[in-house]
Every structure is written in structure tokens, then in C-alpha cells.
């Protein structure tokens, strides 16, 4: 039972944190068919979600509202709330489209978490632009201590993150940055013209992104930097 619950949790997380090729290998290892035509991580996660649900709930449709059909999810939520083995802050993600609260295995943030994330952004003077969506929150017990927002505008991907001041210096900003860059990798698989374009305001953030392969494309008058993984090539023939 615990193994199945752990596997289900892993594949909910996979929507953000695992690569497309990794998910493909997992589907093949279970002798499950890959989707026909063009597909992404969402489709592979659905296949794996269905597979592990059916192992724990034979004969029950995925997401069945009956007591029997909800057995696997309920047990997982109870395990998480017990706090067993949770030495690191918990990462909660935006619920995937079409998945209701009974099907997220306790891995999705709530409306209260979302409000707390925006409050945190205000506390650290981070302005979140209208087009950015809250992708994930980081919680220590019941407190939101970090969050990351992402935006896809045309071919350009950008993100913002915030960590509560009392929790800074512990590597949590690095972890949230990696979550954002993993989401960027997912978008990249669909778009040959994809590029990351993010504004950075602190030398620490700049160094963190440089270690991950981003470069400064422009320094702005306010002292911040525009960083990218794919600098634009200027045409020498342009005036």
C-alpha cells in the first residue's frame, strides 16, 4: 500500500519536476503504450496516474467518488498529514486542469496557500506581473515560506520567486529556481524558438542562474540584469 501511494505521489510531482524522457522511460518499463502523435508530460502523467490508481483500486474508475474508489488517495493524505519523515519543506503545485481536489494526493496548494504566497511576495517587495501564474509553493509545516511564479509570453519564459527572509540562506531559493527551470525545459520541448528571459535584481540570484547556464544579455538602468539561456544574435546589417 505504501509503495503504491508513494508511486502515485511521485507522478503527481512529475508534472513539474521530471523530464519528458524520464517519464517516457517509466511508461516503457511498465509495458504501457505511449500516446499516439504529439504529446507532453501531462499526457504521460495521466497514463501513470491511471496505472497506479488501478493497482490500488481494481475495477474503480480513476477519481471515483465512492468510498472504495477514494481509498488510495485518502490513505496518502493521511500519511502526509502525519508528518512522518518530512524533514524538508513540502512543495505543493498548482492543480492540473481537470483534476479535482480528491485526485491530487495532497500535492496541490490551496487558495489559502495562494493568498499566503502573494502576501509573502509583498513582504519581500516582489512585484508579480499580471501575466504570471503561481506554479508552486514551499511550506514549512503550515506556513508558506517560498513560492515561484512563471509566465510564458510568446516564445519567452520568465519567472519570479520569493523566500521568506527567516528561511533564506538554506538553499530553498536554489530549489525553487530549479523547479522553474524544469518547467522551462518542458515548454522548450514544444518550441524551437523558446528562450528564458528573466530579470534579476540581486547578485546572489545572478550567480545562481549563471551556475545553471544563463548569461547576462543586458544590464538595465536600475542596476538589474536581464538574463537568458539563449542570447539574441544581432544582425550586423541592421542599422
C-alpha positions in Angstrom: 0.0 0.0 0.0 2.7 2.5 1.0 4.7 1.7 -2.2 1.6 2.4 -4.4 0.9 5.7 -2.6 4.5 6.8 -2.9 4.4 6.0 -6.6 1.2 8.0 -7.1 2.7 11.0 -5.3 5.8 10.7 -7.5 3.8 11.0 -10.7 1.8 14.0 -9.5 5.1 15.7 -8.8 6.3 14.6 -12.2 4.1 17.2 -14.0 6.7 19.7 -13.0 9.8 18.0 -11.7 10.7 15.2 -14.1 11.8 15.3 -17.6 9.8 14.1 -20.6 12.4 11.4 -21.5 12.4 10.2 -17.9 8.6 9.8 -17.9 8.8 8.0 -21.3 11.3 5.5 -19.9 9.0 4.8 -16.9 6.0 4.3 -19.2 8.0 1.8 -21.3 9.3 0.0 -18.3 5.7 -0.7 -17.2 4.9 -2.0 -20.7 2.4 0.8 -21.2 1.8 2.3 -24.6 3.0 5.8 -25.3 0.3 8.2 -26.7 0.0 8.5 -30.4 1.0 11.7 -32.2 2.5 14.7 -30.3 2.4 14.5 -26.6 3.9 16.1 -23.5 4.4 15.4 -19.8 0.7 15.9 -19.0 -0.3 13.0 -21.2 2.4 10.7 -19.7 1.4 11.7 -16.1 -2.2 10.8 -16.9 -1.1 7.3 -18.1 1.0 6.7 -15.0 -1.7 8.1 -12.7 -4.3 5.7 -14.2 -1.8 2.8 -13.9 -1.1 3.2 -10.2 -4.7 4.1 -9.4 -5.9 0.8 -10.9 -3.3 -1.1 -9.0 -4.7 0.2 -5.7 -8.4 0.4 -6.7 -9.2 -2.5 -9.1 -12.3 -2.0 -11.1 -12.8 1.6 -9.9 -12.6 4.5 -12.4 -9.9 7.0 -11.7 -11.2 9.6 -9.4 -14.3 7.6 -8.4 -16.2 9.4 -5.6 -17.2 6.3 -3.8 -15.6 5.3 -0.5 -13.9 2.4 -2.2 -12.7 4.4 -5.1 -11.1 7.1 -2.9 -9.2 4.6 -0.7 -5.8 5.2 -2.2 -5.9 9.0 -2.2 -7.3 9.2 1.3 -4.6 7.0 2.7 -1.9 9.1 1.1 -3.3 12.3 2.5 -3.4 10.8 6.0 0.3 9.7 5.7 1.3 13.2 4.6 -0.6 14.9 7.4 1.0 12.7 10.0 4.3 14.4 9.3 6.3 11.1 9.2 9.6 11.5 7.5 9.0 15.2 6.5 12.4 16.8 7.3 12.4 19.1 4.3 9.8 21.8 3.4 6.9 20.5 1.4 6.5 21.6 -2.2 2.9 22.0 -3.4 1.9 22.6 -7.0 -0.9 24.2 -8.9 -3.6 21.5 -9.5 -3.5 20.2 -13.1 -6.5 21.2 -15.2 -9.3 18.7 -14.8 -8.0 17.2 -11.6 -10.3 17.8 -8.6 -9.2 18.1 -5.0 -9.8 14.4 -4.4 -7.3 13.4 -7.2 -4.3 15.4 -6.2 -2.9 13.3 -3.4 -2.4 16.3 -1.2 0.2 17.7 -3.6 -1.7 20.8 -4.7 -1.7 24.2 -2.9 -4.9 25.6 -1.6 -6.5 29.0 -2.1 -5.2 30.0 1.4 -1.7 28.9 0.3 -2.0 31.1 -2.8 -3.0 34.1 -0.7 -0.1 33.5 1.6 2.3 33.3 -1.3 1.2 36.7 -2.7 1.4 38.1 0.8 5.0 36.8 1.0 5.8 38.5 -2.3 4.5 41.8 -1.0 6.6 41.4 2.2 9.8 41.0 0.2 8.9 43.8 -2.2 8.5 41.5 -5.1 6.0 42.8 -7.7 4.3 40.0 -9.5 3.1 41.0 -13.0 -0.4 40.2 -14.1 0.6 37.5 -16.6 2.4 35.3 -14.1 0.8 32.3 -12.6 1.7 30.8 -9.2 3.4 27.5 -10.1 4.4 26.1 -6.7 4.6 27.0 -3.0 7.1 25.8 -0.4 5.7 25.1 3.1 7.3 24.5 6.5 4.6 22.8 8.5 1.6 25.1 7.8 3.5 28.2 6.8 4.2 29.2 3.2 7.9 30.1 3.2 8.6 30.3 -0.5 6.9 30.5 -3.9 7.6 30.6 -7.6 5.6 32.2 -10.4 6.1 31.5 -14.1 4.9 33.1 -17.3 5.1 32.1 -21.0 4.8 35.1 -23.3 5.1 34.1 -26.9 8.4 32.3 -27.1 9.8 33.7 -23.9 9.6 32.1 -20.5 10.2 34.1 -17.3 9.7 33.5 -13.6 9.9 35.2 -10.2 10.5 33.6 -6.8 10.3 34.6 -3.2 11.7 33.1 0.0 10.7 34.3 3.5 13.7 36.3 5.0 13.9 34.0 8.0 14.3 31.0 5.7 16.9 32.4 3.3 20.4 31.1 3.1 19.2 27.4 3.3 19.2 26.5 -0.4 15.4 27.0 -0.8 15.9 29.6 -3.4 18.0 27.2 -5.4 15.3 24.6 -5.2 12.6 26.9 -6.4 14.8 28.1 -9.2 15.4 24.5 -10.3 11.6 23.9 -10.3 11.2 26.9 -12.6 13.9 25.8 -14.9 12.5 22.3 -15.1 9.1 23.8 -16.1 11.1 25.8 -18.7 12.5 22.6 -20.1 9.0 21.2 -20.5 8.0 24.2 -22.5 11.2 24.0 -24.6 10.2 20.6 -25.9 7.3 22.2 -27.8 9.0 25.3 -29.2 12.2 25.5 -31.2 12.3 29.3 -30.7 11.9 29.0 -26.9 14.2 31.1 -24.7 14.3 32.1 -21.0 14.3 35.8 -20.3 14.3 36.8 -16.7 15.0 40.0 -14.8 17.4 39.6 -11.8 17.8 42.2 -9.1 20.4 40.7 -6.8 24.0 39.5 -7.3 23.1 36.2 -5.4 20.3 35.5 -7.9 22.6 36.4 -10.8 25.3 34.0 -9.6 22.7 31.2 -9.0 21.5 31.5 -12.6 25.0 31.7 -14.1 25.8 28.4 -12.5 22.8 27.0 -14.3 24.0 28.2 -17.7 22.2 31.6 -18.1 24.1 34.7 -19.2 23.6 38.4 -18.8 22.1 39.8 -22.0 21.6 43.4 -20.8 22.1 45.5 -17.7 19.2 47.8 -17.0 19.5 51.5 -15.8 18.2 50.4 -12.3 21.2 48.0 -11.9 19.2 44.8 -12.5 20.1 42.3 -15.2 18.2 40.6 -18.0 19.4 37.0 -18.2 18.8 34.4 -20.8 19.8 30.9 -21.8 19.7 32.0 -25.5 21.2 35.4 -26.3 19.8 37.2 -29.3 22.2 37.4 -32.2 22.4 40.9 -33.6 22.3 41.3 -37.3 25.4 43.3 -38.4 23.5 44.6 -41.4 20.8 46.2 -39.3 21.1 49.9 -38.7 
